[in-house]
Amino acid sequence: MLLSLQGITHQVHTGVGVVFPDASQPGKRLIKSFSETTYVTFASLEEAEMLAYIKTGEPFDKAGGYGIQGPAGAFVSSLTGCYFNVMGFPVHKFANIVSDMIKDGTIKL
């Protein structure tokens, strides 16, 4: 996987679905879904760098074969979009959507 990512830009997509109780209609639910895309560019990597990273064991439980929040963050030469999306959950977009739903009265606290 690391071989295919090195020296190129790839996209990380996350889809989120949230279900809220509908306060205006008891027994009903509000469903909100959205997606987020982040563009990540890896530097060209030396074989020794890739082997050292593989030896950490970190890439084996990661969807894209790397964890940006760990040692592989050093491989990222640029990122456009949400860092947290690459980690697994687009926190900023989620917070904005929930905030907007509270402000417009769609959900009540």
C-alpha positions in Angstrom: 0.0 0.0 0.0 2.8 2.5 0.9 4.4 1.8 -2.5 1.2 2.9 -4.3 0.8 6.0 -2.2 4.3 7.4 -2.3 4.9 10.5 -4.5 1.2 11.0 -5.3 -1.9 12.6 -4.0 -4.7 10.4 -2.9 -8.2 11.1 -1.5 -9.5 10.0 1.9 -13.3 9.8 2.0 -15.5 9.5 5.1 -19.2 9.1 5.1 -21.2 9.9 8.3 -24.8 9.3 9.2 -26.4 10.6 12.4 -29.8 9.8 13.8 -31.5 12.1 16.2 -34.9 11.8 17.9 -37.4 14.3 16.4 -38.6 16.5 19.3 -41.4 17.9 17.2 -42.7 14.4 16.2 -42.4 11.9 19.1 -41.4 8.5 17.8 -39.9 9.9 14.6 -36.3 10.3 13.8 -34.2 12.9 12.0 -31.5 11.5 9.8 -28.6 13.6 8.6 -25.7 12.3 6.4 -22.7 13.9 4.9 -19.3 13.1 3.5 -15.9 14.7 3.6 -13.0 14.4 1.3 -9.4 15.2 2.1 -6.5 15.2 -0.3 -3.2 13.8 1.0 0.1 13.9 -0.8 2.9 11.6 0.2 6.6 12.3 -0.5 8.6 9.8 -2.4 9.9 7.3 0.1 13.1 5.4 0.5 12.8 1.6 0.8 14.4 1.8 4.3 11.8 4.3 5.5 8.9 2.0 4.4 10.5 -1.0 5.9 11.1 0.8 9.2 7.5 1.9 9.3 6.2 -1.6 8.5 8.3 -2.9 11.4 6.4 -0.7 13.8 3.3 -2.8 13.0 1.2 0.4 12.7 0.1 0.0 9.1 -1.6 -3.3 9.7 -4.7 -2.0 11.4 -5.2 1.1 9.3 -7.7 1.4 6.4 -5.2 3.1 4.1 -2.1 1.3 5.5 -0.9 4.4 7.5 -1.9 6.5 10.4 -1.3 10.2 9.8 -1.2 10.8 13.6 1.7 8.4 14.0 5.1 8.1 12.5 3.6 8.0 8.9 2.7 11.7 9.4 6.3 12.3 8.4 5.6 10.9 4.9 2.9 13.5 4.2 4.2 16.4 2.2 0.8 18.2 1.9 -2.8 17.9 3.0 -5.8 19.8 1.7 -8.9 19.4 3.8 -9.6 18.1 7.2 -6.7 16.4 9.1 -9.2 14.7 11.4 -11.0 13.2 8.4 -7.7 11.3 7.6 -7.6 10.1 11.2 -11.1 8.7 10.8 -13.8 11.3 11.6 -14.4 14.8 10.2 -14.8 16.5 13.6 -15.1 20.1 12.3 -17.7 19.4 9.7 -19.7 17.3 12.2 -19.6 20.0 14.8 -20.7 22.6 12.2 -23.6 20.5 11.0 -24.8 19.8 14.6 -24.4 23.5 15.5 -26.4 24.6 12.4 -29.2 22.1 13.3 -29.3 23.5 16.9 -29.4 27.1 15.6 -32.2 26.4 13.1 -34.2 24.5 15.7 -34.0 21.1 13.9 -32.7 19.6 17.1 -33.2 20.8 20.6 -30.9 20.4 23.6 
